Amino acid sequence: MPNKKVIEHIGIHSTNTTDKTFICPNRCGISVCGDASIFGMPITSYIQSFIREKINTKKKVDEIPDMLIKYFRSFDPIPDATFFSSWL
């Protein structure tokens, strides 16, 4: 059958309603995938609050992963999200 179509499903997290990548004042980037909301609010607002409250221009990039874990473990239930951080 030369005209047979094959459909492949590839797992990709995407959304049109919330940001998933954030730039911090120290030139670190944080990306998130997974839960798009916590307690019915977009995860974007929580990450923006985290950045405003915890990260300044002098914060070291290698400190941010532990800070993120501590911040989001304070929620009950803990959001099912994955974070990535990198230097820009």
N, C-alpha and C positions, 0 to 999 in steps of 0.2 A: 504494500500500500504506500505509494510514494507521497501522497498528500496527507498522510496521517499527522495530526497535530499532537504535540506532547506538551503538557502543562506541568511545570515544576513549581512547587511551593517553596519559597525561600523565606526563612524567618527573619523579618526585618521589623524593628520597632520604629514606627513613625506616627506622627500626629500633626494635625493642622491647627491645633488649638492651644498649644503651650510650647514655650521655649525648652530646648533640651541641652543647649550649650551656653555657657556663661563665661565671661571674661572677668577676672578679679583684678583689684588694684595693683597687685604685685606681678602682673603679666602671666598669671597662671590661668589655664583654662579648665573648667569643670564641665563634664558632660554626664548626662544621666539617661538611663533607659530602664524600663520597667513601669512600676506604678506611676501614672500621670497625675494622681491626686492623693491627698492625705486628708482624711476627715471631710471629704467633699470639696476641698480647695486644691487648686492646681499646685503641684510640687514646685513650680516656678517661684511662687511667693515665698515658700520656705527656704529655697536655695538663695534667693535674693536677700532674705533676712539674714541667713547664715553669713553671706559675703559681707553685708553691711556691718554686722555685729562682730565678726570674728577675724576678718582678713583686712590687713592694711598693706601699705607698700613695702613694709619691712618683713612681713611674714614669709618664712621660707616655704618653698613649694613642697618639700618633703614632710612638712608638718601637717599639711592639709588633709591627707587621707585619714589619719587618726582623729583629727578634729571632726571631719564629716561623720565618721562612724559614731563617735561619742554623741554628736548632735542628734543624729537620726535614731540612735538607740534609746533616746529619752522619750520617744513616742510609743504609745501603746494602742494598737499594735505597731510593730516596727514595719515601715513600708518595704515592699518587695521591689527594691530598686538596685541598680548597679551604677556605680560612679566611676568615672575616669578623670584623672587630672594630669595635666602636662604643662610644661613650660612653653611659652609662646615666644 
